[in-house]
Amino acid sequence: MAQAAQRLGLTGWVRNRHDGSVEAMVAGSTESVEQLVAWARQGPPSAIVDGVDMQPGEGVFDSFDQRPSA
């Protein structure tokens, strides 16, 4: 996700969760965020995606980072 977000010019962060889920905070244009959500619904080639939940959030970010698992 970090690479896809960076290609789309998005900022924020992503991290894997110990329960197997992925958590992210994403900021950018509506179109780019929608493209990343579409990517997340499929995930990388080896991923099994059960669903994508979205909630509004707040934050200002300088880049898109991959954070340690939580």
C-alpha positions as CSV (number, residue, x, y, z in Angstrom):
1,M,0.0,0.0,0.0
2,A,2.8,2.4,0.8
3,Q,4.2,2.1,-2.8
4,A,0.7,2.6,-4.3
5,A,0.0,5.6,-2.1
6,Q,3.4,7.2,-3.0
7,R,2.7,6.7,-6.7
8,L,-0.6,8.4,-6.3
9,G,0.9,11.4,-4.5
10,L,-0.9,10.6,-1.2
11,T,0.4,11.3,2.3
12,G,-0.2,9.4,5.6
13,W,0.8,6.0,6.9
14,V,0.0,2.3,6.8
15,R,0.8,-0.6,9.3
16,N,0.0,-4.2,9.6
17,R,-1.9,-5.2,12.7
18,H,-1.1,-8.3,14.8
19,D,-4.6,-9.6,14.0
20,G,-3.8,-9.8,10.3
21,S,-5.6,-6.6,9.3
22,V,-4.1,-3.5,7.9
23,E,-4.6,0.0,9.2
24,A,-4.0,3.2,7.3
25,M,-4.5,7.0,7.5
26,V,-4.5,8.5,4.0
27,A,-4.6,12.2,2.9
28,G,-4.8,13.6,-0.6
29,S,-7.2,14.4,-3.4
30,T,-10.5,12.6,-3.5
31,E,-9.7,11.0,-6.8
32,S,-6.3,9.6,-5.6
33,V,-7.8,8.4,-2.3
34,E,-10.5,6.6,-4.3
35,Q,-7.9,5.0,-6.5
36,L,-6.0,3.7,-3.4
37,V,-9.2,2.3,-1.9
38,A,-9.8,0.5,-5.2
39,W,-6.3,-0.9,-5.0
40,A,-6.8,-1.9,-1.3
41,R,-10.0,-3.9,-2.2
42,Q,-7.7,-6.2,-4.2
43,G,-4.4,-5.8,-2.4
44,P,-1.0,-7.0,-3.5
45,P,-0.9,-10.3,-5.5
46,S,-0.5,-12.6,-2.4
47,A,-3.2,-10.9,-0.3
48,I,-6.6,-12.1,0.7
49,V,-8.8,-9.1,1.3
50,D,-12.0,-9.7,3.2
51,G,-13.2,-6.1,3.2
52,V,-12.3,-2.5,3.4
53,D,-13.7,-0.2,6.1
54,M,-13.3,3.5,5.8
55,Q,-13.8,6.2,8.5
56,P,-13.0,9.9,8.3
57,G,-9.9,11.1,10.2
58,E,-7.7,14.1,10.7
59,G,-4.0,14.7,10.2
60,V,-1.4,16.5,8.3
61,F,1.4,14.4,6.8
62,D,4.6,15.2,4.9
63,S,5.0,11.8,3.2
64,F,3.5,8.3,3.2
65,D,5.2,6.0,5.7
66,Q,5.1,2.4,6.5
67,R,4.9,2.2,10.3
68,P,5.8,-0.8,12.5
69,S,3.2,-3.4,13.2
70,A,0.9,-2.8,16.1
